[in-house]
Amino acid sequence: MFSTSPRCAMPDCPPAAHANTIALTPVLEAVLRWSQIDRAHATSLLARFRIEVHEWGDATPIPGSYWGESEAGLVGNRLYLRADTPLHSALHEACHCICMDEARRADLHTDAGGDFAEEDAVCYLQILLADWIPGCGRTRMFADMDAWGYTFRLGSARAWFEQDARDAHDWLVRHGLIDAREQPTWLLRSSSLRT
């Protein structure tokens, strides 16, 4: 079952329903993994948002992972992952931490919650941050998001981002997370006062 967000959606069902059930097809195996990038660079990038990256050993269950398997986990400002964690998953969970308000971030464990507008903003920011990761970039992020099963009203991550994501862009600007030139401000959302 998928979320009913009109624009960007991650599969939406209880974590127990997906825990340890992701069958890796050749397409899914081809997505960019944490081990395939400059991990020190990515860790430094996320540290600019006060996100602490914690790497776990191969096949070790990842704390705070909503989806299980190799998917990134989130507890407070701590991002948990393994070498086989897809980069899109690491950035997506990090962007949840960035986009949620302080009160939710303080209690965050596994389920980031949020509304459809925030989920769209998370997807948009994840694409922007991909440009800051050498060897990734937005084109690769579009392909990996599509391969992994993110769903978009216009049929692909690229079409959504280029033609249907103005609301997500504006949400990020309104909350001070990107500037008008689509550059990250390196800030966390501070409150839920801006709507």
N, C-alpha and C positions, 0 to 999 in steps of 0.2 A: 504494500500500500504506500502511496506517496502523498506528501503534503498537498494541500489544496492552494498553496500560495500561487497567485496569478502569474508570478514571474520566475523566481528562482526557488528551487526546493531540493532538499535532501530527502532521501527516503524517510518516512515518518512512521515509526512503530516502536513498541517497547524494546529496550536494548536486549532483553533476554531472548526475544524472538530472533535476533540476528547474531547473538554471541556465538562465535566459532562456526558460522555457517557460510562464510563467504567462499565460494568456489572460484579459484583463480583460473580464469581462461587466459589464453595467450594475450588478448587485448588488455585484460586487467594486470597481467604480469608486466606489461610494457609501460605502465605509468611510472613516472619518475619517483624514485624512492629517496628517503633521507640519506642513505649511504652513497647515493650517486651525485650528491652536491657537495659543495664546500660547507661542511657542517659548522665549522668555527665561524664562518661568515654569517650563515643563517642564524646561529645562536646569538651572535653580536647584534644582528639586525633586530631580532625579537627582544633582546635586552634593552633596546632603546625604548620599548614599550613597558619595561619592567616585567617582562615575561621570562621566567626561569625555565630553561630547557633541561629536562632530565632524561637521559638515555638509559634504556633497559636492555638486558641481554636478549639474544635471539630466543624466540619461542616463549619468553616470559610474559605472563599476562600483564597488560598495560593498565596501571591504575587510572581511574577516571575515564576510561574509554567507553563511550556510549554504544559504539558499534561492535566492540570486541575485536578479536583477531589482531591485525597489525595497525588498526586505526588509532590515531592519536587520542590521548586522554587529557582531561583538564580538571584540575583541582585548584581553586583559587587562581593565583597567577602562575601556577606551575603547569607546564606543558610536558606531558610524558609521551615518549615514543621509543621506537626501536629502529635499528638500521633498515628494516624492511617496511617501515611506515611510509605510506605514500606522502610525497611532499604536499599534495593538495589537501590531504587530511590534516597535516601539521599546520599549514597556513589557515585552513578553515577554522580549526579549533582556536588558534591564536587570535584570529579575527573576532571570534565570539567573545573572548576575553577583552579585547580592545573595545568592542561595540556595546557591551553591557554596562549598565550604570554601576556605581560603587557599591550600592547595597547588594545587588545580585552577585557581583564579583566576590564580595566578602564571604558569601555563603555558597559559592560555586563548588559543586562536586558532580561531575559526570554530565548532567543534563543542563546545557546552557540556557534552555528556555528561550524566551523572547517572542516577539510577534513576527508577522510576515515581513513587515517593513525592515525590521532589524535583520532578519535572515537574508533578505535581498542585499542589504548593506554589507553583511558579512561576505557574501559571495563576490560583491563588487570589489571590496577592499582586498580580498584574497587574490583577485586577478591583478590589482594594482601592485601589491607587494611581490608578486611573482616577477615583475620587471626588475626588482632589486636583488634577485637571486641569480648569480651567473650560471648559465647553463639551463635556465628555465625560461622566464619571460612569459608574457601573456599568451602568446600563440600556443606554447606548450601547455600552459595551464588550461586554456580552452579545451584542447584535445584530451587532456587527462580528466577533466571534469566530465566531459561527454562520455568518455570510455568507462568511467566509474559508475555512471548512472545518475548524475545530477539531472534534474528535469527542468526544462524551460519552456515557457509558452510558445516561443518562436522556434523551438526545436533544437537549438544548440546554444552553448555558452557564448560563443562569439556573436551570434545574431542577437541574443538577449542583451549583452554588454553594449553592443554598438547601436542597437535600435530601440531598446525597450527598458533601459535601466536608468533613465533620468531621475526617477524617484529615489533610487538607491544612492546615486551620486549626490543629490540634494540633501538626503538624510545625513550622509557623511559630512558634508559641508556644514549643515546646520548644527551638528554635534561637535564640530571643531576637529574632526579626525582627518580630513583632507582639506587642502585649499582649493581655490577656484581652478587652479592648473592641474588638479588631480595628483598633487604631491602629498604624501603623508605628512602630518604635523608631528608625528611621533608622540602623540598624547593618547591617553586612555579617556574614554567617555567618563565625565566626572559625575553627572547626575542625570536624572530622568526629567529635568525641568524643561528641556527643549523638546518640542514635539514635531 
